[in-house]
Amino acid sequence: MASVDLRSQSAVALKTAPTNGDVTYTAPAPRRKWGHARLLAIPLGVVAATAGIGGWVIDHWGVVETDDAQLQGTLTPISSRVPGNITMVAVKDNQTVRLGQLLFTLDDRNDRAALFKAEADLAQAQRQAAAMADQAGVTAGTAAASGNLAIADQQSARAQLELSRVALSRLEFLLRQGGVSKQDVDQARATYRQAEAQATRSLATRQQAQASITQVGADRLKAEAAAAQVRQSAVSVAAARLQLSYDRIVSPQAGRIGSKQAEPGMHVVPSQPVMTLVGSRPWVEANFKETQLNALQTGQPVEVRLDAFPGKVFHGHIQSIAPASGARFALLPPDNATGNFTKVVQRVTARIALDPLPTSGSDGRIGQALVPGLSATVRVRQP
């Protein structure tokens, strides 16, 4: 209070000071009192700082985070299964394609000619098989009829032979009794010999019929071989059609075309990549420290932030965790048993599946811009 009184007295003295000649002394304006404002600002600042620190602690408590993460996707090299010259390219760089969409074609004249030849061979084999089957049927029918006729002839010849033998015996008995002439006996003996010859002929006919039955079996085998040839020719046609289909290269999945090198007239060989198909379902691979693995579980929800979209939060879940650290999958894994040992924190990859985004609006445009290779930050809250 003393200091305040002194300042007041000084102000009054300045106001009442006499003038010296032409010089006029003006009293300064009174100072504003900031003491209460300072006293109020200090506790408010402490409260704000406490709230900020508390919010940061709440937001980061029980959370594991890594910025060693990238957006990944399937990159499928597109190549031809057969050699040939490209005749037409149906896609452009960065074009979106659907499953089964035509990408490019090869010169198919040789393969188409091979298909025509295979179809002609199939038609010829079918005609031959039909002819063999008909021949086998005719042979079987003829053999059956010949066999029945031979059996009937043999039975008739045996009956005629028996009848002639009985008649000859009777006439020979009557000749000894004098009841018939010798001419009648000679005629009966001739008839008996004719019956014997007929019986022998019928036996030969029966054997010929049996040989015809054997021929039926051979014809059936030929018909079966012709049918097998038909099936073989059908397989050749299917193989020729498959070979022809290789001249049309289609998309194995939905995605976008990148790194296109295919041009009309270009000669390609099998397994030579001419473009790359980037899949339409990206995922995130986050490399967590080994000290953070205790907080990770399969199916656990995560938050993903991409550097390409500041302020946008993507949601997903942990789909799987790698069975070994990244160093174990390196081309030259480290061997700590040799040389000097330096302990390095290992990292284990977690695969994160992103939740589907809407296909329309701003989220739809963002979904089209999610390409493999984007840097990401992943946050996982412990359950």
SVG drawing of the C-alpha trace seen along z (x, -y; Angstrom):
<svg xmlns="http://www.w3.org/2000/svg" viewBox="-41 -32 75 198">
<polyline fill="none" stroke="black" stroke-width="0.4" points="0.0,0.0 2.9,-2.4 4.2,-2.0 0.7,-2.8 0.5,-6.0 4.0,-7.1 2.9,-6.7 -0.2,-8.7 1.7,-11.5 4.1,-11.7 1.2,-12.0 -0.3,-14.8 3.0,-16.6 3.4,-16.4 0.0,-17.8 0.6,-20.8 4.2,-21.5 4.7,-25.2 5.7,-26.1 9.3,-27.3 9.2,-29.9 7.6,-28.5 8.1,-24.8 4.9,-23.0 5.0,-19.9 2.3,-17.3 1.4,-14.6 1.6,-11.0 -1.6,-8.9 -2.2,-6.5 -1.1,-2.9 -3.7,-0.1 -3.9,2.4 -2.9,6.0 -2.3,7.7 -5.6,9.6 -5.3,10.7 -1.9,12.2 -3.1,14.0 -6.0,15.5 -3.9,16.5 -1.5,18.6 -4.1,21.1 -5.8,21.2 -2.5,22.1 -1.9,24.8 -5.4,26.3 -4.9,26.2 -1.5,27.8 -2.9,30.5 -5.8,31.1 -3.5,31.4 -1.1,33.8 -4.1,35.8 -5.6,36.0 -2.3,37.1 -1.9,39.8 -5.4,41.0 -4.9,41.2 -1.6,43.0 -2.2,45.2 -2.3,48.9 -1.5,48.1 1.3,49.5 2.2,47.6 4.6,47.9 5.3,45.8 7.3,48.6 4.3,49.6 3.3,49.6 0.3,50.2 0.7,53.5 -1.2,55.2 -0.9,58.1 1.3,57.3 0.8,60.0 3.2,60.1 1.2,60.8 2.9,63.0 2.0,65.4 2.1,69.2 3.1,69.7 5.5,67.8 4.1,65.6 3.7,62.1 1.3,59.7 -1.5,58.7 -3.6,56.4 -3.4,54.8 -6.7,54.0 -5.7,52.1 -3.7,48.9 -1.5,47.9 -3.3,47.4 -6.6,48.7 -9.0,50.5 -9.9,54.0 -12.3,56.7 -11.9,60.4 -11.6,62.2 -11.2,59.0 -9.1,59.3 -5.6,57.8 -3.9,58.7 -3.9,61.3 -1.3,63.3 -1.2,64.4 -3.4,67.5 -3.3,68.7 -1.1,71.7 -3.1,72.8 -6.4,72.3 -5.1,74.4 -4.1,77.1 -7.7,77.0 -9.2,77.4 -7.0,80.5 -7.9,82.0 -11.6,81.5 -11.2,83.1 -9.4,86.1 -12.2,86.4 -14.9,86.4 -13.0,89.1 -12.5,91.2 -16.2,90.9 -17.1,92.1 -14.7,95.0 -16.1,96.0 -19.6,95.9 -18.7,98.1 -16.9,100.6 -19.8,100.7 -22.2,101.4 -19.9,104.1 -19.7,105.7 -23.5,105.7 -23.9,107.2 -21.2,109.8 -22.9,110.8 -26.3,111.1 -24.9,113.1 -23.0,115.4 -26.1,116.0 -28.2,116.9 -25.4,119.1 -25.1,120.9 -28.8,121.6 -28.9,122.8 -25.9,125.0 -27.5,126.5 -30.7,127.2 -28.8,128.7 -26.8,130.9 -29.9,132.2 -31.7,132.8 -28.6,134.6 -28.4,136.8 -32.1,137.7 -31.7,138.5 -28.6,140.6 -30.4,142.6 -33.4,143.1 -31.2,144.3 -29.3,146.6 -32.6,148.2 -33.9,148.6 -30.7,150.1 -30.7,152.6 -34.3,153.6 -33.7,154.1 -30.6,156.2 -32.6,158.4 -35.3,158.8 -32.7,159.5 -31.5,162.5 -35.1,163.7 -35.5,163.1 -38.2,160.5 -36.5,157.6 -34.1,157.3 -30.5,156.5 -31.1,153.3 -33.3,152.0 -30.6,152.7 -28.0,150.9 -30.3,147.9 -30.8,147.9 -27.0,148.1 -26.5,145.1 -29.1,143.1 -27.3,144.0 -24.0,142.8 -25.6,139.5 -26.9,139.1 -23.5,139.6 -22.1,137.0 -24.8,134.6 -24.0,135.2 -20.4,134.5 -21.3,131.3 -23.5,130.1 -20.7,130.6 -18.5,128.4 -21.2,125.8 -21.4,125.9 -17.7,125.4 -17.9,122.5 -20.6,120.9 -18.4,121.2 -15.6,119.5 -18.1,116.7 -18.8,116.2 -15.0,115.8 -15.0,113.2 -17.8,111.4 -15.5,111.0 -12.7,109.7 -15.1,107.1 -16.2,106.0 -12.6,105.5 -12.1,103.4 -15.2,101.3 -14.0,100.8 -10.6,99.7 -12.3,97.2 -14.3,95.9 -11.1,95.4 -9.7,93.5 -12.7,91.3 -12.0,90.5 -8.4,89.8 -9.3,87.5 -11.7,85.7 -8.9,85.2 -6.7,83.8 -9.5,81.3 -9.8,80.3 -6.0,79.8 -6.0,77.8 -8.8,75.5 -6.9,75.1 -3.7,74.1 -5.8,71.7 -7.2,70.1 -3.6,69.3 -3.5,66.8 -6.0,64.6 -4.5,63.3 -7.2,62.2 -7.0,60.6 -6.8,63.2 -8.4,60.8 -9.8,57.3 -7.3,54.5 -5.4,51.9 -2.7,52.2 0.8,50.8 4.2,51.1 2.7,51.9 5.3,52.9 3.1,54.9 2.8,53.4 1.4,54.8 4.1,56.7 6.2,57.4 7.4,61.0 7.0,62.6 8.2,65.8 6.7,67.8 7.1,66.2 8.2,62.8 6.3,60.1 4.7,57.5 2.6,55.7 1.7,55.8 -1.7,56.2 -2.1,54.5 -4.9,56.0 -7.9,53.9 -7.8,55.1 -4.8,53.6 -3.7,54.3 -1.2,52.9 2.0,54.6 3.2,53.0 6.5,53.9 6.2,53.9 9.1,54.1 9.5,57.3 8.8,55.5 5.3,54.7 4.2,58.2 2.6,58.8 -0.1,56.2 -0.9,57.8 -3.6,60.4 -5.3,61.7 -8.6,60.0 -7.7,57.0 -9.0,53.6 -6.5,51.1 -6.3,47.5 -4.3,46.7 -3.3,43.2 -1.7,42.7 0.7,39.9 -1.1,39.4 -4.3,38.5 -3.6,36.3 -6.3,36.4 -8.1,39.4 -8.3,42.5 -8.8,45.9 -10.0,48.8 -9.1,52.5 -8.1,55.5 -5.0,57.7 -5.4,60.5 -2.2,62.4 1.2,62.1 4.4,63.3 5.8,66.6 9.4,65.1 11.1,61.8 11.9,59.9 15.6,60.7 14.9,64.4 13.4,63.9 16.3,61.9 18.4,63.1 21.4,63.4 20.0,64.0 22.2,62.7 24.3,65.3 25.0,64.0 27.3,67.0 30.1,65.4 31.9,62.1 31.1,59.4 27.5,59.4 25.4,56.2 21.9,56.5 19.3,55.0 15.6,54.7 13.9,57.1 10.7,56.4 7.8,58.7 5.4,58.1 1.6,57.9 -0.8,58.1 -3.7,55.7 -6.9,56.1 -8.6,52.7 -12.3,52.4 -14.1,51.8 -14.6,48.2 -17.8,46.8 -17.6,46.9 -19.2,43.4 -18.3,39.9 -15.0,38.8 -14.3,42.3 -14.8,43.8 -12.1,41.5 -9.8,42.3 -10.3,46.0 -9.1,45.6 -6.0,43.8 -5.0,46.5 -2.0,47.9 0.8,50.2 3.8,48.5 2.1,45.6 3.6,44.9 1.3,45.6 1.2,45.2 -0.6,48.0 -2.0,47.7 -3.3,50.7 -5.0,50.3 -4.5,53.1 -7.7,54.9"/>
</svg>
